[in-house]
Structures are given as C-alpha cells and as structure tokens.
Amino acid sequence: MPEAILFDLDGTLADTAPDLGGALNQLLLEQGRDPLPMEKLRPHVSSGARGMIGAGLGITPADAAYTNLQQRFLAIYQNALCVDTCLFAGMAEHLDELDARAIPWGIVTNKSQRFAIPLMEGLGLRHRCVCIVCGDSARRAKPHGHPMHLASAVMGVSAAECIYVGDDERDVISGRAVGMQTIIAGWGYLGDGKPPAHWGADAIAASPAEILGIATAKR
C-alpha cells in the first residue's frame, strides 16, 4: 500500500467544470457574446482562468484586455464556486476506503487558496484531508516539483512513498520531478494537447476505484 495519496483538485477529485463554465458563460454574456456548451469548455478547466478565458474569448495573458477579464471571471466564480461542483463518480467511496485503511491523503492544486479552501469546505472535505497545497502556497506552482515536496513534508511522508493522481500533463511532470508515482485520472478533463498515454505517467486509472489496485501493483 502507498504511504499517502495526493490528488489534483479540478478534474481529478471534483468535477468543477459546471461552476467554472458557468462563470465563463456569464462573462461571455457580459461581453455581448453567446455562451458556449460545456463540452467545449471542459478540456480547458484544468488550465484555470487562463485556459477558460482563452477558450471563451480567444485571448492570452499577453493581451491588454486579459487582466481585467481575468479578474472579472474570478470574481464571478468566487461568488458561485460550489453550486454544481461535485465529486467524480466513485471518488467518495475511494476516499472512504483510504480513511478506512488509514492512508493519509491530500490535495495539490494550482488553484489559489481563496478558491480551493472554501471549495473543499463546501465539499465537506477540508478537515478530512491532511494537506491542501495551493498554487499560492508553494514557491512555484505545478509543473514545478516544489508543491509536491511541500505536500509530502506536511504529510510527514517522503515524496518517493507518495502517489499523485492528476488529469493534466503538468501533474505528471510535477510528480515525477520529485520521484512520486504518478497516475492519470482517466475520468478527468485531460486537456486538448497530446494524448495522456504520452505524458510519461506510471499508469492511467479509468475510475477512482482502480487507484489502489494500480498503486499496489506498481510497488
């Protein structure tokens, strides 16, 4: 059994696309544009505001209008960040199993603390997890390895004894940078870049129920 398991938040632990997509569509309406279907937005959710605004408005942080639009998007989202968000199917049972086996688990996300902490509170998980490392908790965000080092230190477990589960290539890069076993959340958003099988992870799990079996087999 692994000593500890760490999860990405958006697209791995929880399906946050409905609320992030809702915030983006409200921004689009304010800009006089038509809302977009969720299937178009879901692949960009793990890339945060940058990905959502890029998908919806076709601009990047290099554009002059980006900062104001980003701040407006985040303000909309903060006011409704756990309305339709929910755990992915099978995740609640997986967390129950981890607790029953006394395997500590935590979160490493690039989401800022002002969003991640209340979201975990809204999901009823803030006090069940051992750590919540956010994009502004560590010196560098993923794909840098520092968030993983910080999380493993907080949990009191060496990075090599942790497993990281995520749905974006940067999750794999970050975990591998510190020697963690990495598992791709096959149920997640998975971006719109190269296929997950090419990310260099140790395995791809089709559902949360497969995580412990994969973790045990790989050790």
DRENDO-1510 file (C-alpha; in Angstrom, 1 decimal, always signed):
<recs>
REC; n; res; u; v; w
REC; 1; MET; +0.0; +0.0; +0.0 .
REC; 2; PRO; +1.2; +3.6; -0.6 .
REC; 3; GLU; +2.2; +5.7; +2.3 .
REC; 4; ALA; +0.0; +8.6; +1.1 .
REC; 5; ILE; -2.0; +9.7; -1.9 .
REC; 6; LEU; -2.2; +13.2; -3.3 .
REC; 7; PHE; -4.9; +14.4; -5.7 .
REC; 8; ASP; -5.2; +17.3; -8.1 .
REC; 9; LEU; -8.5; +19.1; -7.4 .
REC; 10; ASP; -10.1; +20.3; -10.7 .
REC; 11; GLY; -10.8; +17.4; -13.0 .
REC; 12; THR; -9.4; +14.7; -10.6 .
REC; 13; LEU; -11.1; +14.9; -7.2 .
REC; 14; ALA; -14.0; +17.1; -8.2 .
REC; 15; ASP; -15.9; +18.0; -11.3 .
REC; 16; THR; -15.7; +21.8; -11.1 .
REC; 17; ALA; -16.5; +22.3; -14.8 .
REC; 18; PRO; -20.2; +23.3; -14.2 .
REC; 19; ASP; -19.3; +26.2; -12.0 .
REC; 20; LEU; -16.2; +27.3; -13.8 .
REC; 21; GLY; -18.1; +27.0; -17.1 .
REC; 22; GLY; -21.0; +28.9; -15.7 .
REC; 23; ALA; -18.7; +31.7; -14.6 .
REC; 24; LEU; -17.1; +31.9; -18.1 .
REC; 25; ASN; -20.5; +31.9; -19.8 .
REC; 26; GLN; -21.7; +34.8; -17.5 .
REC; 27; LEU; -18.6; +36.7; -18.5 .
REC; 28; LEU; -19.3; +36.0; -22.2 .
REC; 29; LEU; -22.8; +37.3; -21.8 .
REC; 30; GLU; -21.4; +40.4; -20.2 .
REC; 31; GLN; -19.2; +40.8; -23.2 .
REC; 32; GLY; -22.1; +40.5; -25.6 .
REC; 33; ARG; -21.1; +37.0; -26.7 .
REC; 34; ASP; -23.1; +33.8; -26.8 .
REC; 35; PRO; -22.5; +31.2; -24.1 .
REC; 36; LEU; -20.6; +28.1; -25.0 .
REC; 37; PRO; -21.6; +24.4; -24.5 .
REC; 38; MET; -19.9; +22.7; -21.6 .
REC; 39; GLU; -18.4; +20.0; -23.8 .
REC; 40; LYS; -16.3; +22.8; -25.5 .
REC; 41; LEU; -15.2; +24.2; -22.1 .
REC; 42; ARG; -14.4; +21.0; -20.1 .
REC; 43; PRO; -11.0; +20.3; -21.7 .
REC; 44; HIS; -9.8; +23.7; -20.6 .
REC; 45; VAL; -10.9; +23.6; -16.9 .
REC; 46; SER; -7.7; +22.2; -15.6 .
REC; 47; SER; -5.8; +25.2; -17.1 .
REC; 48; GLY; -7.8; +27.6; -14.8 .
REC; 49; ALA; -8.7; +31.2; -15.7 .
REC; 50; ARG; -6.0; +31.3; -18.5 .
REC; 51; GLY; -7.5; +28.2; -20.2 .
REC; 52; MET; -11.1; +29.2; -19.7 .
REC; 53; ILE; -10.7; +32.8; -21.0 .
REC; 54; GLY; -8.6; +31.5; -23.9 .
REC; 55; ALA; -11.3; +29.0; -24.8 .
REC; 56; GLY; -14.1; +31.5; -24.5 .
REC; 57; LEU; -12.6; +34.8; -25.7 .
REC; 58; GLY; -9.5; +33.6; -27.7 .
REC; 59; ILE; -7.1; +35.8; -25.8 .
REC; 60; THR; -3.9; +35.1; -23.7 .
REC; 61; PRO; -2.2; +36.8; -20.8 .
REC; 62; ALA; -0.2; +38.8; -23.4 .
REC; 63; ASP; -3.3; +40.6; -24.5 .
REC; 64; ALA; -4.0; +44.0; -23.0 .
REC; 65; ALA; -7.6; +43.1; -22.1 .
REC; 66; TYR; -6.7; +39.9; -20.3 .
REC; 67; THR; -6.1; +41.1; -16.8 .
REC; 68; ASN; -9.4; +42.9; -16.4 .
REC; 69; LEU; -11.3; +39.9; -17.9 .
REC; 70; GLN; -9.4; +37.5; -15.6 .
REC; 71; GLN; -10.3; +39.5; -12.5 .
REC; 72; ARG; -14.0; +39.7; -13.5 .
REC; 73; PHE; -14.1; +36.0; -14.3 .
REC; 74; LEU; -12.5; +35.1; -10.9 .
REC; 75; ALA; -15.0; +37.4; -9.1 .
REC; 76; ILE; -17.9; +35.7; -10.8 .
REC; 77; TYR; -16.5; +32.3; -9.9 .
REC; 78; GLN; -15.8; +33.1; -6.3 .
REC; 79; ASN; -19.4; +34.0; -5.7 .
REC; 80; ALA; -20.6; +30.6; -7.0 .
REC; 81; LEU; -17.7; +28.2; -6.7 .
REC; 82; CYS; -19.6; +25.2; -5.2 .
REC; 83; VAL; -23.1; +25.3; -6.6 .
REC; 84; ASP; -23.0; +22.4; -9.1 .
REC; 85; THR; -19.5; +21.2; -8.4 .
REC; 86; CYS; -19.4; +17.6; -7.0 .
REC; 87; LEU; -17.0; +14.7; -6.5 .
REC; 88; PHE; -16.5; +12.5; -9.5 .
REC; 89; ALA; -18.3; +9.2; -9.5 .
REC; 90; GLY; -16.6; +6.7; -7.3 .
REC; 91; MET; -14.4; +9.3; -5.6 .
REC; 92; ALA; -16.4; +9.5; -2.3 .
REC; 93; GLU; -16.1; +5.7; -2.0 .
REC; 94; HIS; -12.4; +5.8; -2.7 .
REC; 95; LEU; -11.8; +8.5; +0.0 .
REC; 96; ASP; -13.8; +6.4; +2.4 .
REC; 97; GLU; -11.6; +3.4; +1.6 .
REC; 98; LEU; -8.4; +5.5; +2.2 .
REC; 99; ASP; -9.7; +6.6; +5.5 .
REC; 100; ALA; -10.7; +3.1; +6.5 .
REC; 101; ARG; -7.2; +1.9; +5.7 .
REC; 102; ALA; -5.6; +4.9; +7.5 .
REC; 103; ILE; -3.9; +6.0; +4.3 .
REC; 104; PRO; -3.5; +9.8; +4.5 .
REC; 105; TRP; -4.5; +11.8; +1.5 .
REC; 106; GLY; -4.2; +15.4; +0.4 .
REC; 107; ILE; -4.6; +18.0; -2.4 .
REC; 108; VAL; -2.1; +19.6; -4.6 .
REC; 109; THR; -3.7; +22.2; -6.9 .
REC; 110; ASN; -2.7; +25.3; -8.8 .
REC; 111; LYS; -6.0; +26.8; -7.7 .
REC; 112; SER; -5.5; +29.8; -5.3 .
REC; 113; GLN; -6.2; +29.3; -1.6 .
REC; 114; ARG; -9.2; +31.8; -1.8 .
REC; 115; PHE; -10.9; +29.3; -4.1 .
REC; 116; ALA; -9.6; +25.9; -3.1 .
REC; 117; ILE; -10.1; +26.2; +0.7 .
REC; 118; PRO; -13.8; +27.2; +0.5 .
REC; 119; LEU; -14.4; +24.7; -2.2 .
REC; 120; MET; -13.0; +21.8; -0.1 .
REC; 121; GLU; -15.2; +23.2; +2.7 .
REC; 122; GLY; -18.2; +23.1; +0.5 .
REC; 123; LEU; -17.5; +19.5; -0.4 .
REC; 124; GLY; -17.2; +18.6; +3.2 .
REC; 125; LEU; -13.6; +17.5; +2.8 .
REC; 126; ARG; -11.5; +20.3; +4.3 .
REC; 127; HIS; -10.9; +18.6; +7.6 .
REC; 128; ARG; -10.7; +15.1; +6.2 .
REC; 129; CYS; -7.6; +15.7; +4.1 .
REC; 130; VAL; -4.1; +16.0; +5.7 .
REC; 131; CYS; -3.0; +18.9; +3.4 .
REC; 132; ILE; -4.2; +21.4; +0.8 .
REC; 133; VAL; -1.3; +22.8; -1.1 .
REC; 134; CYS; -2.4; +25.5; -3.5 .
REC; 135; GLY; -0.9; +27.5; -6.3 .
REC; 136; ASP; +0.0; +30.3; -3.9 .
REC; 137; SER; +1.1; +28.0; -1.1 .
REC; 138; ALA; +4.3; +26.9; -2.7 .
REC; 139; ARG; +7.2; +28.9; -4.1 .
REC; 140; ARG; +6.4; +27.6; -7.5 .
REC; 141; ALA; +3.2; +26.1; -8.9 .
REC; 142; LYS; +3.0; +22.9; -10.9 .
REC; 143; PRO; +4.7; +21.7; -13.1 .
REC; 144; HIS; +7.5; +22.6; -10.7 .
REC; 145; GLY; +8.2; +19.9; -8.1 .
REC; 146; HIS; +8.1; +22.3; -5.1 .
REC; 147; PRO; +4.3; +21.8; -4.4 .
REC; 148; MET; +4.9; +18.1; -4.2 .
REC; 149; HIS; +7.8; +18.5; -1.8 .
REC; 150; LEU; +5.7; +20.8; +0.3 .
REC; 151; ALA; +2.8; +18.4; +0.4 .
REC; 152; SER; +4.9; +15.3; +1.3 .
REC; 153; ALA; +6.7; +17.3; +4.0 .
REC; 154; VAL; +3.3; +18.4; +5.6 .
REC; 155; MET; +2.2; +14.8; +5.5 .
REC; 156; GLY; +5.4; +13.5; +7.0 .
REC; 157; VAL; +6.0; +11.1; +4.2 .
REC; 158; SER; +8.9; +11.0; +1.7 .
REC; 159; ALA; +7.9; +12.0; -1.8 .
REC; 160; ALA; +9.0; +8.7; -3.2 .
REC; 161; GLU; +6.4; +7.0; -1.0 .
REC; 162; CYS; +3.5; +9.2; -2.3 .
REC; 163; ILE; +1.3; +8.7; -5.3 .
REC; 164; TYR; +0.0; +11.7; -7.2 .
REC; 165; VAL; -3.2; +11.5; -9.2 .
REC; 166; GLY; -4.0; +14.2; -11.8 .
REC; 167; ASP; -5.6; +14.9; -15.1 .
REC; 168; ASP; -3.1; +17.2; -16.8 .
REC; 169; GLU; +0.4; +16.6; -18.1 .
REC; 170; ARG; +1.8; +19.1; -15.7 .
REC; 171; ASP; +0.6; +16.9; -12.9 .
REC; 172; VAL; +2.7; +14.1; -14.2 .
REC; 173; ILE; +5.7; +16.4; -14.7 .
REC; 174; SER; +5.4; +17.8; -11.2 .
REC; 175; GLY; +5.1; +14.4; -9.6 .
REC; 176; ARG; +7.9; +12.8; -11.5 .
REC; 177; ALA; +10.2; +15.7; -10.7 .
REC; 178; VAL; +10.2; +14.6; -7.0 .
REC; 179; GLY; +10.1; +10.8; -7.6 .
REC; 180; MET; +6.4; +10.3; -7.0 .
REC; 181; GLN; +4.5; +7.5; -8.7 .
REC; 182; THR; +2.0; +9.3; -11.0 .
REC; 183; ILE; -1.4; +8.1; -12.1 .
REC; 184; ILE; -3.5; +9.8; -14.7 .
REC; 185; ALA; -7.2; +10.4; -13.8 .
REC; 186; GLY; -8.7; +8.9; -16.9 .
REC; 187; TRP; -12.1; +10.3; -15.9 .
REC; 188; GLY; -10.8; +13.9; -15.8 .
REC; 189; TYR; -10.6; +16.8; -18.3 .
REC; 190; LEU; -7.3; +15.7; -19.8 .
REC; 191; GLY; -6.7; +18.9; -21.8 .
REC; 192; ASP; -6.6; +19.2; -25.6 .
REC; 193; GLY; -2.9; +18.6; -26.1 .
REC; 194; LYS; -1.0; +15.3; -26.7 .
REC; 195; PRO; -2.8; +12.1; -25.6 .
REC; 196; PRO; -2.4; +11.2; -21.9 .
REC; 197; ALA; -0.7; +7.9; -22.8 .
REC; 198; HIS; +2.3; +10.1; -24.0 .
REC; 199; TRP; +2.6; +12.0; -20.7 .
REC; 200; GLY; +5.0; +9.6; -19.1 .
REC; 201; ALA; +2.8; +8.6; -16.1 .
REC; 202; ASP; +3.2; +5.2; -14.4 .
REC; 203; ALA; -0.5; +4.3; -15.2 .
REC; 204; ILE; -3.9; +5.6; -16.2 .
REC; 205; ALA; -6.8; +4.8; -14.0 .
REC; 206; ALA; -10.2; +4.6; -15.7 .
REC; 207; SER; -12.0; +5.3; -12.4 .
REC; 208; PRO; -11.1; +6.1; -8.7 .
REC; 209; ALA; -11.8; +2.5; -7.8 .
REC; 210; GLU; -8.7; +1.4; -9.7 .
REC; 211; ILE; -6.2; +3.7; -7.9 .
REC; 212; LEU; -5.3; +1.5; -5.0 .
REC; 213; GLY; -5.0; -1.6; -7.2 .
REC; 214; ILE; -2.7; +0.2; -9.6 .
REC; 215; ALA; -0.7; +1.6; -6.7 .
REC; 216; THR; -0.2; -1.8; -5.1 .
REC; 217; ALA; +0.7; -3.5; -8.3 .
REC; 218; LYS; +3.3; -0.9; -9.2 .
REC; 219; ARG; +5.2; -1.1; -5.9 .
</recs>
